[in-house]
Amino acid sequence: MSQTPPLSTARSINGTHTFFSGQIGLKEGQLVADNIEEQTKQIVANLKEALLKEYLSLDDIVDVTAYLTKQEDYESFNKVYAELFKQPYPTRTTIGVAWLPLNARVELKVIAIKQS
């Protein structure tokens, strides 16, 4: 697999709707850990940086698609997710998959809308 896939990290429409490509828990090009909690925390930290570049924050995320490779991680994922996002939570779809890049355990894809 190529280290740099052919995609945009984020695409903004009219400066209000921003679509972010799926993110895995990378720091300096490596997965931060082999557990879902630390990977999820790193993904959200990376998303915060990406959101700032678009003049957005976590509060602007309205939809999350989560991909998990291990069904048994679901409860742990929900626990850390609830710590990282505030109510009202974004809508969310969680999908079980067989594989993610670099053997990550979780990937998050988000949509953010600039709140007025």
DOGULO-239726 format. One record per residue (C-alpha): residue number from 1; residue in three letters; x, y, z. Coordinates in steps of 0.05 Angstrom, whole numbers, plus 5000, padded with zeros to 4 digits. Layout:
<recs>
+-----+-----+------+------+------+
:   i :  aa :   xx :   yy :   zz :
+-----+-----+------+------+------+
: NUM : Ala :    X :    Y :    Z :
...
+-----+-----+------+------+------+
</recs>
This chain:
<recs>
+-----+-----+------+------+------+
:   i :  aa :   xx :   yy :   zz :
+-----+-----+------+------+------+
:   1 : Met : 5000 : 5000 : 5000 :
:   2 : Ser : 5025 : 5069 : 4982 :
:   3 : Gln : 5043 : 5114 : 5041 :
:   4 : Thr : 5006 : 5173 : 5008 :
:   5 : Pro : 4939 : 5151 : 4981 :
:   6 : Pro : 4905 : 5194 : 4927 :
:   7 : Leu : 4856 : 5234 : 4969 :
:   8 : Ser : 4843 : 5301 : 5001 :
:   9 : Thr : 4847 : 5304 : 5076 :
:  10 : Ala : 4789 : 5354 : 5078 :
:  11 : Arg : 4743 : 5387 : 5028 :
:  12 : Ser : 4702 : 5448 : 5045 :
:  13 : Ile : 4639 : 5468 : 5009 :
:  14 : Asn : 4621 : 5542 : 5010 :
:  15 : Gly : 4662 : 5550 : 5074 :
:  16 : Thr : 4607 : 5519 : 5116 :
:  17 : His : 4607 : 5444 : 5104 :
:  18 : Thr : 4673 : 5407 : 5111 :
:  19 : Phe : 4682 : 5333 : 5096 :
:  20 : Phe : 4743 : 5299 : 5127 :
:  21 : Ser : 4774 : 5235 : 5101 :
:  22 : Gly : 4779 : 5177 : 5148 :
:  23 : Gln : 4832 : 5185 : 5202 :
:  24 : Ile : 4871 : 5132 : 5240 :
:  25 : Gly : 4910 : 5142 : 5305 :
:  26 : Leu : 4976 : 5165 : 5274 :
:  27 : Lys : 5029 : 5207 : 5308 :
:  28 : Glu : 5092 : 5222 : 5269 :
:  29 : Gly : 5071 : 5170 : 5217 :
:  30 : Gln : 5062 : 5112 : 5267 :
:  31 : Leu : 5002 : 5084 : 5304 :
:  32 : Val : 5005 : 5110 : 5375 :
:  33 : Ala : 4987 : 5043 : 5407 :
:  34 : Asp : 4953 : 4976 : 5394 :
:  35 : Asn : 4891 : 4993 : 5435 :
:  36 : Ile : 4827 : 5027 : 5413 :
:  37 : Glu : 4827 : 5078 : 5470 :
:  38 : Glu : 4894 : 5110 : 5453 :
:  39 : Gln : 4882 : 5105 : 5378 :
:  40 : Thr : 4814 : 5141 : 5386 :
:  41 : Lys : 4845 : 5195 : 5429 :
:  42 : Gln : 4899 : 5207 : 5377 :
:  43 : Ile : 4849 : 5209 : 5321 :
:  44 : Val : 4809 : 5263 : 5357 :
:  45 : Ala : 4873 : 5302 : 5372 :
:  46 : Asn : 4891 : 5299 : 5298 :
:  47 : Leu : 4820 : 5320 : 5280 :
:  48 : Lys : 4824 : 5380 : 5326 :
:  49 : Glu : 4885 : 5404 : 5287 :
:  50 : Ala : 4852 : 5391 : 5220 :
:  51 : Leu : 4788 : 5427 : 5243 :
:  52 : Leu : 4828 : 5488 : 5265 :
:  53 : Lys : 4857 : 5494 : 5195 :
:  54 : Glu : 4785 : 5501 : 5171 :
:  55 : Tyr : 4766 : 5549 : 5228 :
:  56 : Leu : 4724 : 5495 : 5261 :
:  57 : Ser : 4723 : 5457 : 5327 :
:  58 : Leu : 4699 : 5390 : 5353 :
:  59 : Asp : 4632 : 5424 : 5368 :
:  60 : Asp : 4622 : 5434 : 5293 :
:  61 : Ile : 4624 : 5359 : 5278 :
:  62 : Val : 4554 : 5337 : 5261 :
:  63 : Asp : 4566 : 5266 : 5236 :
:  64 : Val : 4617 : 5211 : 5250 :
:  65 : Thr : 4627 : 5145 : 5214 :
:  66 : Ala : 4668 : 5098 : 5257 :
:  67 : Tyr : 4702 : 5035 : 5230 :
:  68 : Leu : 4723 : 4983 : 5282 :
:  69 : Thr : 4762 : 4920 : 5267 :
:  70 : Lys : 4744 : 4884 : 5332 :
:  71 : Gln : 4673 : 4876 : 5357 :
:  72 : Glu : 4698 : 4869 : 5428 :
:  73 : Asp : 4725 : 4941 : 5424 :
:  74 : Tyr : 4656 : 4970 : 5417 :
:  75 : Glu : 4644 : 4985 : 5492 :
:  76 : Ser : 4714 : 5013 : 5502 :
:  77 : Phe : 4706 : 5056 : 5440 :
:  78 : Asn : 4639 : 5084 : 5466 :
:  79 : Lys : 4670 : 5101 : 5533 :
:  80 : Val : 4728 : 5141 : 5505 :
:  81 : Tyr : 4683 : 5172 : 5451 :
:  82 : Ala : 4636 : 5198 : 5504 :
:  83 : Glu : 4695 : 5230 : 5540 :
:  84 : Leu : 4720 : 5265 : 5477 :
:  85 : Phe : 4654 : 5291 : 5448 :
:  86 : Lys : 4603 : 5334 : 5483 :
:  87 : Gln : 4527 : 5328 : 5482 :
:  88 : Pro : 4490 : 5335 : 5438 :
:  89 : Tyr : 4535 : 5282 : 5406 :
:  90 : Pro : 4544 : 5281 : 5330 :
:  91 : Thr : 4502 : 5229 : 5294 :
:  92 : Arg : 4543 : 5166 : 5286 :
:  93 : Thr : 4546 : 5102 : 5246 :
:  94 : Thr : 4592 : 5047 : 5270 :
:  95 : Ile : 4614 : 4994 : 5221 :
:  96 : Gly : 4653 : 4930 : 5234 :
:  97 : Val : 4708 : 4918 : 5183 :
:  98 : Ala : 4760 : 4864 : 5171 :
:  99 : Trp : 4820 : 4910 : 5161 :
: 100 : Leu : 4843 : 4983 : 5166 :
: 101 : Pro : 4908 : 5015 : 5140 :
: 102 : Leu : 4969 : 4999 : 5182 :
: 103 : Asn : 4926 : 4949 : 5220 :
: 104 : Ala : 4892 : 5005 : 5259 :
: 105 : Arg : 4835 : 4984 : 5304 :
: 106 : Val : 4792 : 5046 : 5290 :
: 107 : Glu : 4782 : 5098 : 5236 :
: 108 : Leu : 4737 : 5159 : 5241 :
: 109 : Lys : 4708 : 5198 : 5182 :
: 110 : Val : 4673 : 5263 : 5201 :
: 111 : Ile : 4631 : 5318 : 5171 :
: 112 : Ala : 4632 : 5387 : 5204 :
: 113 : Ile : 4586 : 5446 : 5192 :
: 114 : Lys : 4605 : 5516 : 5213 :
: 115 : Gln : 4557 : 5537 : 5267 :
: 116 : Ser : 4531 : 5608 : 5261 :
+-----+-----+------+------+------+
</recs>
